Amino acid sequence: MICFQKVRWKNFLSTGNQWTEVNLTEHDTNIIVGTNGAGKSTILDALCFSLFNKPFRKITKSQLINTTNERDGMVEVEFTVRSKSYKIVRGLKPNKFEIWIDGKIQDQFANAAEQQKYFEQSILKLNYKSFTQIVILGSSTFVPFMQLTAVNRREVIEDLLDIKIFSAMSEVVKAKLRSKKDEVRTLELKKDSLLDKVDMQKDFIKTIEETGNEDIKKKQSQISKIAKEAHGHINKNEKLSKELETLDSKLLGLSDVTKSLRTLSDLRGKIKQKSSAAGSEYNFFNDNVTCPTCTQPIEESFRVNKIADLNNSINKLQTGLSDLESKIKEEELREVRFTQISQEVTSLTHGISQNNTRISGLQRQSRDLESEIQRITEQIANRNTEHEKLAEYQNNLAATYEKVAEQKELISEYDFAFGLLKDSGVKKTIIKKYLPLINQQVNRYLQMMDFYINFTLDEEFNESIESPIHEDFSYASFSEGEKMRIDLALLFTWREIAAYKNSTNTNLLIMDEVFDSSLDGSGNEDFLKIIRFVIKGANIFVISHKEGMFDKFDNVIRFEKIKGFSRIMPTKDVVPHYEP
């Protein structure tokens, strides 16, 4: 059983920086009163926020922090489960989430969501939906059981009956089932691979034994052909090398042609220059008897001798130039021959290179064939090893078949277990067992509130309602007051079932505005009788606007807003309104 002891808060909603604390076990019945906006419903949001990190009412987390102080929002709740004491501390600005067990703070989870999951599943064993169905009957912001979806109704019932473990087990089995199916698929692939290996190894051994020697002969024949072809290319290269040697000798004899041509061309230029200069001087003495510069007459004997000498020099230069031109033509012919021989050398060199490439390729083919011959020879010599390898493949294949069979058997078992753990399995059987008790208790509480209808939930948690006047009623067919009676009957029933199962049993029961809207005077009286005389072992808190009912409760808690902040008034200030 969860025994809630106290809850306190500060800088939360309209509460300021002073702690507001409510003792949850001091009195059996408590009424919380105050004007609208005084903060009397804050206890609902404080409890839900501290336990589940979300308020009870439809407000955002950012709206929970007091708008005046805007920081250090804190909510703490203390409770016991069996022999252990717990304190949950939840903060806003800064964010905080602490779990204290027997006065010691617990190590923080790296992930706040994981810490919350651990708290709900391992400590509280309640989620938000179940808590609000068993502990709290709220006002308009609350979604009663009858307005929940079928999925959420199932979730509440499973929490009550402590059978959510089957859902968790179902997920575990589902995961194992998925894992085993994946494993079988992997094994099937391995099996197919081994089958291929066995077939290939059998073919390989057959090839070795039947065609090994024949392959060797074929490859040896190929090697002979390759050697013959390579020898032909070698012979060609020998002939080409001899031709190249002859041409190289010829080139050697012509190697000076370029230098010789350059020397002769330079000499021709110099002769032409001298001949031109001698011709100019000859023309000068031949045409002039007087110096054109100084106008003095040139001595005739000197002029005649000079002309004769220059004419003789010009004739010699012309004769030398003619001989030189003949020599240059000879050297130019040698140069043409040099070029032709050089081209022949290049062609021969290229041919030798191509032959060498072919020879290298043929030699590589020959080496590959020799390696193949060596491999086949070794395989023939090592047939026992290949048979051993075949036996290994066959043994692995047999073991894989066995593993596949084992895993398929496990899959069959997991399939059976998964079927039992589904909603239609064990859970359905348990729910079916408790449904008569649930329906009996709901109708019992309805009769206590003078509401005589036959209310029935089926295995899918759909209601059927019969009244003395009408058949086939639904929850939506009733007035708000009648709906409130059904909601109360369900709330009391859930608490009774929880106490019976000792799964989600708790001392705390809070009801918000049940007197103020839907219940009439008669309904209020019936309700008060139930919470005082029928509900046992509970600390009940009723939030109400009405102040004329103090005498019906053991304790009165009054909230007032002073200078913009909510606070609880001292007991002495409330006593005058209380009629014991």
C-alpha positions in Angstrom: 0.0 0.0 0.0 1.1 3.5 -0.8 0.6 5.8 2.2 0.8 9.4 1.2 1.9 11.5 4.3 2.4 15.1 3.3 2.7 17.4 0.3 4.2 20.9 0.2 4.9 23.5 -2.3 6.3 27.1 -2.8 6.6 29.5 -5.7 4.0 27.2 -7.4 1.0 28.7 -9.2 -0.4 31.5 -6.9 1.8 30.4 -3.9 4.7 32.6 -2.9 8.1 31.9 -1.5 6.7 30.5 1.8 6.0 26.7 2.0 2.4 25.6 2.0 2.1 22.2 3.5 -0.8 19.7 3.9 -0.7 16.7 6.2 -2.3 13.9 4.3 -2.7 11.4 7.2 -3.7 13.5 10.2 -7.5 13.3 9.6 -9.8 10.8 7.9 -12.0 13.4 6.3 -11.0 16.8 5.2 -12.8 19.6 3.4 -10.7 22.2 1.5 -12.6 25.5 1.0 -11.9 29.0 -0.4 -13.1 31.5 -2.9 -12.5 31.1 -6.6 -8.8 31.6 -7.3 -7.8 31.2 -3.6 -5.6 28.2 -4.5 -7.6 25.3 -3.0 -7.2 23.1 -6.1 -3.4 23.7 -6.1 -3.0 20.5 -4.1 -4.1 18.5 -7.2 -1.5 20.1 -9.5 1.2 19.8 -6.8 0.6 16.1 -6.3 0.5 15.3 -10.0 3.4 17.5 -10.9 5.6 16.0 -8.1 4.8 12.4 -9.0 4.4 12.6 -12.8 6.0 15.8 -14.0 2.7 17.1 -15.3 -0.1 19.1 -13.6 -3.6 17.7 -13.0 -5.3 20.6 -14.8 -4.9 21.6 -18.4 -2.1 24.1 -17.9 1.5 24.1 -19.2 4.5 23.5 -17.0 5.7 27.0 -17.7 2.4 28.3 -16.1 3.1 26.4 -12.9 5.9 28.8 -11.8 4.7 31.7 -9.7 4.5 34.7 -12.1 5.7 37.2 -9.4 8.8 35.4 -8.2 9.4 33.5 -11.5 12.0 31.1 -10.0 12.6 28.4 -7.4 9.3 26.6 -7.9 9.4 23.5 -5.6 7.0 20.7 -4.8 7.7 17.8 -2.4 5.6 14.8 -1.6 6.4 12.2 1.1 4.9 8.7 1.2 5.7 5.2 2.4 5.5 1.8 0.6 5.7 -1.1 3.0 8.7 -0.3 5.3 10.4 2.2 3.1 10.0 6.0 3.2 10.1 8.1 0.1 10.4 11.8 -0.7 10.0 13.1 -4.2 11.4 16.6 -4.9 10.4 18.3 -8.2 11.7 21.8 -9.1 11.1 24.5 -11.7 13.6 27.2 -12.7 15.9 25.5 -12.0 14.5 22.0 -13.0 15.0 19.4 -10.4 13.9 15.8 -9.9 15.2 14.0 -6.8 14.2 10.6 -5.3 15.0 10.1 -1.6 14.7 6.7 0.0 14.9 6.4 3.8 16.5 9.9 4.0 19.2 9.2 1.3 19.1 10.8 -2.1 19.4 8.3 -5.0 21.8 8.5 -7.8 20.5 10.6 -10.7 19.7 8.9 -14.1 21.5 10.4 -17.1 18.1 10.6 -18.8 15.3 12.3 -16.8 12.7 10.3 -18.8 14.4 7.0 -17.8 14.4 8.2 -14.1 10.7 9.0 -14.4 10.0 5.6 -15.9 11.9 3.8 -13.1 10.0 5.8 -10.5 6.6 4.9 -11.9 7.3 1.3 -12.7 9.5 0.2 -9.8 8.5 2.5 -6.8 5.1 4.0 -7.3 3.7 1.2 -9.7 1.2 3.8 -10.9 1.0 5.9 -14.0 -0.7 9.2 -14.4 -3.9 7.7 -15.9 -4.3 5.2 -13.1 -3.5 7.7 -10.4 -6.2 10.1 -11.6 -8.7 7.3 -11.7 -8.0 5.9 -8.2 -6.9 8.9 -6.2 -8.6 11.9 -7.8 -12.1 12.6 -9.0 -11.7 16.0 -10.6 -13.8 18.8 -12.0 -14.3 19.7 -15.6 -10.6 19.3 -16.6 -10.6 15.7 -15.4 -11.5 12.8 -17.8 -13.5 10.2 -15.9 -13.2 6.5 -16.7 -16.3 6.4 -18.8 -14.9 9.1 -21.1 -11.6 7.4 -21.7 -10.8 5.6 -24.9 -11.0 1.8 -24.9 -7.2 1.6 -24.8 -6.9 3.9 -21.8 -9.7 2.1 -20.0 -7.8 -1.2 -20.5 -4.6 0.5 -19.2 -6.4 1.5 -16.0 -8.0 -1.9 -15.4 -4.6 -3.7 -16.0 -3.0 -1.4 -13.4 -5.8 -2.2 -10.9 -5.6 -5.9 -11.5 -1.8 -5.9 -11.5 -1.6 -7.6 -14.9 0.4 -5.0 -16.8 3.3 -7.3 -16.1 1.8 -9.6 -18.8 2.0 -6.7 -21.2 5.7 -6.2 -20.3 6.2 -10.0 -20.6 4.5 -9.9 -23.9 6.9 -7.3 -25.2 9.9 -9.3 -23.9 8.5 -12.5 -25.6 7.8 -10.5 -28.7 11.4 -9.2 -28.8 12.7 -12.7 -28.2 10.4 -14.1 -30.9 11.7 -11.4 -33.3 15.3 -12.2 -32.3 14.8 -16.0 -32.8 13.2 -15.4 -36.2 16.1 -13.2 -37.2 18.5 -15.9 -36.0 16.6 -18.5 -38.0 16.9 -16.3 -41.1 20.6 -16.0 -40.5 20.9 -19.8 -40.0 18.9 -20.4 -43.2 21.3 -18.2 -45.1 24.3 -20.0 -43.5 22.6 -23.3 -44.5 22.2 -22.3 -48.1 25.8 -21.1 -48.2 27.0 -24.4 -46.8 24.9 -26.3 -49.3 26.6 -24.4 -52.1 30.0 -25.0 -50.6 29.4 -28.8 -50.3 28.2 -28.9 -53.9 31.2 -26.9 -55.1 33.6 -29.0 -53.1 32.2 -32.2 -54.5 32.5 -30.8 -58.0 36.0 -29.7 -57.2 37.1 -33.1 -56.0 35.6 -34.7 -59.0 37.4 -32.2 -61.3 40.7 -32.9 -59.5 40.3 -36.7 -59.8 38.9 -36.8 -63.3 40.4 -34.0 -65.2 43.5 -32.9 -63.2 46.1 -34.7 -65.4 44.3 -33.8 -68.6 44.4 -30.1 -67.6 48.1 -30.4 -66.9 48.8 -31.8 -70.4 46.7 -29.0 -72.0 48.5 -26.4 -70.1 51.9 -27.9 -70.9 50.9 -27.8 -74.6 49.9 -24.2 -74.2 53.3 -23.5 -72.6 55.1 -25.1 -75.7 53.1 -23.0 -78.1 53.8 -19.9 -76.1 57.6 -20.8 -76.0 57.6 -21.2 -79.8 55.9 -17.9 -80.4 58.3 -16.2 -78.0 61.3 -17.8 -79.7 60.0 -16.4 -83.1 59.9 -12.9 -81.6 63.4 -13.3 -80.2 64.7 -14.3 -83.6 63.1 -11.3 -85.2 64.7 -9.1 -82.6 68.1 -10.6 -83.4 67.7 -9.8 -87.1 66.5 -6.3 -86.2 69.4 -5.8 -83.8 71.9 -6.7 -86.6 70.3 -4.2 -89.0 70.3 -1.6 -86.2 74.0 -2.2 -85.6 74.8 -1.6 -89.3 72.7 1.6 -89.3 74.4 2.8 -86.1 77.8 2.4 -87.9 76.5 4.5 -90.9 75.1 7.1 -88.5 78.5 7.3 -86.8 80.1 8.2 -90.2 77.5 10.9 -90.7 77.5 12.3 -87.2 79.7 15.3 -88.2 77.4 16.5 -91.1 75.5 19.0 -89.1 78.8 20.6 -87.7 80.4 20.6 -91.2 77.3 22.3 -92.8 77.3 24.9 -90.1 81.1 25.6 -90.7 80.8 25.8 -94.5 77.7 28.0 -94.2 79.7 30.4 -92.0 82.6 30.4 -94.4 80.3 31.1 -97.4 79.0 34.1 -95.6 82.5 35.5 -94.9 83.5 35.0 -98.6 80.4 36.7 -99.8 81.1 39.6 -97.5 84.7 39.9 -98.7 83.6 39.6 -102.3 81.0 42.3 -101.8 83.5 44.6 -100.1 86.1 44.1 -102.9 83.5 44.7 -105.5 82.5 48.0 -103.9 86.2 49.1 -103.7 86.8 48.1 -107.4 83.8 50.1 -108.5 85.1 53.1 -106.5 88.6 53.2 -108.2 87.0 52.3 -111.6 84.6 55.1 -111.5 86.6 57.9 -109.8 89.9 59.7 -110.8 89.4 62.3 -108.1 88.8 61.7 -104.4 85.2 62.7 -103.8 86.0 63.6 -100.2 89.1 65.8 -100.6 88.7 66.6 -104.4 92.4 65.8 -105.0 93.2 63.8 -108.1 94.1 60.0 -107.6 97.4 59.0 -109.0 96.7 57.1 -112.2 99.3 54.4 -111.7 98.1 53.7 -108.2 94.4 53.6 -109.4 95.3 51.2 -112.3 97.3 48.8 -110.0 94.6 48.9 -107.4 92.0 48.0 -110.0 94.0 45.1 -111.2 94.7 43.8 -107.7 91.0 44.1 -106.7 89.9 42.3 -109.9 92.3 39.5 -109.2 91.0 39.1 -105.6 87.4 39.1 -106.8 88.2 36.3 -109.3 89.8 34.2 -106.6 86.9 34.8 -104.2 84.4 33.8 -106.8 86.3 30.6 -107.6 86.6 29.7 -103.9 82.8 30.4 -103.5 82.0 28.1 -106.4 84.1 25.3 -104.9 82.5 26.0 -101.5 78.9 25.7 -102.9 79.8 22.3 -104.4 81.1 21.2 -101.0 77.9 22.4 -99.2 75.7 20.5 -101.7 77.6 17.3 -100.9 77.1 17.9 -97.2 73.4 18.5 -97.6 73.1 15.2 -99.4 74.9 13.6 -96.5 72.4 15.3 -94.1 69.5 13.8 -96.0 71.0 10.4 -95.8 71.6 10.9 -92.0 67.9 11.7 -91.5 66.8 8.7 -93.5 69.0 6.4 -91.5 67.8 7.9 -88.2 64.2 7.2 -89.2 65.1 3.6 -90.0 66.8 3.3 -86.6 63.7 4.6 -84.9 61.5 2.2 -86.7 63.8 -0.7 -85.9 64.0 0.3 -82.2 60.1 0.5 -82.0 59.9 -3.0 -83.6 62.3 -4.4 -81.1 60.3 -2.8 -78.2 57.0 -4.3 -79.5 58.6 -7.7 -79.8 60.0 -7.3 -76.2 56.5 -6.5 -75.0 55.0 -9.6 -76.7 57.8 -11.7 -75.3 57.1 -10.4 -71.7 53.4 -11.1 -72.1 54.1 -14.6 -73.4 56.5 -15.2 -70.5 53.9 -14.1 -68.0 51.3 -16.4 -69.6 53.8 -19.2 -69.4 54.5 -18.5 -65.7 50.7 -18.4 -64.9 50.3 -21.8 -66.6 53.2 -23.2 -64.7 51.6 -22.0 -61.5 48.3 -23.6 -62.5 50.1 -26.8 -63.2 51.8 -26.6 -59.8 48.5 -26.0 -58.1 46.7 -28.9 -59.9 49.7 -31.1 -59.1 49.4 -30.2 -55.4 45.7 -30.7 -55.4 46.1 -34.1 -56.9 48.7 -34.9 -54.3 46.5 -33.6 -51.5 43.1 -35.1 -52.4 42.7 -36.3 -48.8 42.9 -32.7 -47.6 40.0 -31.7 -50.0 38.0 -34.7 -48.7 38.6 -33.5 -45.2 37.4 -30.0 -46.1 34.3 -31.6 -47.7 33.6 -33.5 -44.5 34.0 -30.3 -42.5 31.4 -28.5 -44.7 29.0 -31.5 -44.3 29.4 -31.5 -40.5 28.8 -27.7 -40.3 25.7 -28.2 -42.5 24.3 -30.9 -40.3 24.9 -28.8 -37.2 23.2 -25.8 -38.9 20.2 -28.0 -39.7 20.0 -29.0 -36.0 20.3 -25.4 -34.9 17.5 -24.4 -37.3 15.3 -27.1 -35.9 16.1 -26.1 -32.3 15.3 -22.4 -33.0 12.1 -23.2 -34.8 11.0 -25.2 -31.8 11.8 -22.2 -29.5 9.8 -20.0 -31.9 6.9 -22.3 -31.6 7.1 -22.1 -27.8 7.5 -18.3 -27.9 4.5 -18.1 -30.3 2.5 -20.1 -27.8 3.6 -17.9 -24.9 2.9 -14.7 -26.9 -0.6 -16.0 -27.6 -1.2 -16.5 -23.9 0.2 -13.0 -23.0 -1.9 -11.1 -25.6 -5.0 -9.2 -24.6 -7.1 -12.2 -25.7 -5.0 -14.6 -23.5 -4.3 -14.7 -19.8 -5.2 -11.1 -19.3 -8.7 -11.7 -20.7 -9.2 -14.6 -18.4 -8.2 -12.6 -15.3 -10.3 -9.6 -16.4 -13.2 -11.9 -17.1 -12.8 -13.3 -13.5 -13.0 -9.8 -11.9 -15.6 -8.3 -14.1 -18.6 -9.7 -12.1 -17.0 -8.3 -8.9 -16.4 -4.9 -10.5 -20.0 -4.7 -11.9 -21.4 -5.9 -8.5 -19.5 -3.2 -6.6 -20.3 -0.4 -9.0 -24.0 -1.2 -8.7 -23.7 -1.5 -4.9 -22.3 2.1 -4.7 -24.9 3.3 -7.2 -27.7 1.9 -4.9 -26.1 3.6 -1.9 -26.5 6.9 -3.8 -30.2 6.0 -4.6 -29.4 5.5 -8.3 -31.1 2.3 -9.2 -29.7 1.2 -12.6 -28.0 -2.0 -13.7 -24.5 -0.9 -14.8 -22.4 -3.5 -16.6 -18.9 -3.4 -18.2 -18.1 -6.1 -20.8 -14.7 -7.6 -21.5 -13.9 -4.7 -23.9 -14.8 -2.2 -21.1 -17.9 -1.0 -23.0 -20.8 -0.2 -20.8 -24.4 -1.4 -21.0 -26.9 0.3 -18.7 -30.4 -0.8 -17.9 -32.9 1.3 -15.9 -36.4 0.5 -14.7 -37.6 2.9 -17.4 -35.3 2.4 -20.3 -33.1 -0.3 -21.7 -29.8 0.1 -23.6 -28.9 3.4 -21.9 -25.3 4.7 -22.3 -23.3 6.9 -20.0 -23.8 9.9 -22.3 -27.6 9.5 -21.9 -27.6 10.7 -18.3 -27.6 14.1 -16.7 -24.5 15.5 -15.2 -25.6 14.6 -11.7 -26.3 11.0 -12.8 -22.9 10.9 -14.5 -21.3 12.1 -11.3 -22.9 9.2 -9.4 -21.5 6.7 -11.9 -18.1 8.4 -11.8 -18.1 8.2 -8.0 -19.3 4.6 -8.0 -16.4 3.7 -10.4 -13.9 5.6 -8.3 -14.9 3.8 -5.1 -14.9 0.4 -6.9 -11.4 1.0 -8.3 -10.1 1.7 -4.9 -11.8 -1.4 -3.5 -10.4 -3.6 -6.2 -6.9 -2.0 -5.7 -7.1 -2.7 -2.0 -8.2 -6.2 -2.7 -5.3 -6.8 -5.1 -2.9 -4.7 -3.0 -1.4 -3.5 -6.2 -2.3 0.2 -6.5 -3.8 0.5 -3.1 -3.4 4.0 -1.5 -4.7 5.9 1.5 -5.4 9.1 -0.4 -8.7 10.1 -2.0 -9.2 13.7 -3.3 -12.5 14.9 -4.9 -12.8 18.2 -6.5 -16.1 20.1 -6.5 -18.3 17.0 -6.2 -20.8 19.0 -4.0 -20.7 22.2 -6.1 -22.0 21.2 -9.5 -23.7 17.9 -10.2 -24.9 16.3 -7.0 -28.1 17.4 -5.4 -28.9 17.6 -1.7 -29.8 13.9 -1.5 -26.8 12.9 -3.5 -24.6 14.9 -1.2 -26.0 13.2 1.8 -25.5 9.7 0.3 -22.0 10.6 -0.8 -21.1 11.8 2.7 -22.4 8.6 4.2 -20.2 6.6 1.8 -17.0 8.4 2.5 -17.5 8.4 6.3 -18.9 4.9 6.9 -18.2 2.8 3.8 -14.7 3.9 2.6 -12.3 2.5 5.1 -8.6 3.2 5.6 -8.6 6.3 3.5 -7.7 9.9 4.1 -10.3 11.8 2.1 -10.0 15.4 0.9 -13.0 17.2 -0.7 -12.5 20.5 -2.4 -15.6 22.7 -2.3 -17.0 26.2 -2.5 -19.6 25.4 0.1 -18.9 26.3 3.7 -22.1 24.9 5.3 -20.8 21.4 5.5 -17.9 21.8 8.0 -19.7 19.7 10.6 -19.6 16.7 8.2 -15.8 16.6 8.2 -13.0 16.0 10.7 -10.9 18.8 9.4 -11.3 22.1 7.5 -8.6 23.6 5.4 -9.3 27.1 4.2 -7.3 28.8 1.4 -7.2 32.5 1.0 -5.4 34.9 -1.3 -3.6 37.7 0.5 -1.7 40.4 -1.4 -1.8 38.2 -4.5 -0.4 35.0 -2.8 -2.4 31.9 -1.7 -1.9 30.5 1.7 -3.7 28.3 4.3 -5.4 30.1 7.1 -4.5 29.0 10.6 -6.9 26.4 12.1 -8.1 28.9 14.8 -9.4 31.2 12.1 -11.6 28.4 10.7 -13.0 26.9 13.9 -16.0 29.3 14.2 -17.4 27.8 11.0 -16.9 24.2 12.1 -19.7 22.3 13.9 -18.3 19.1 15.4 
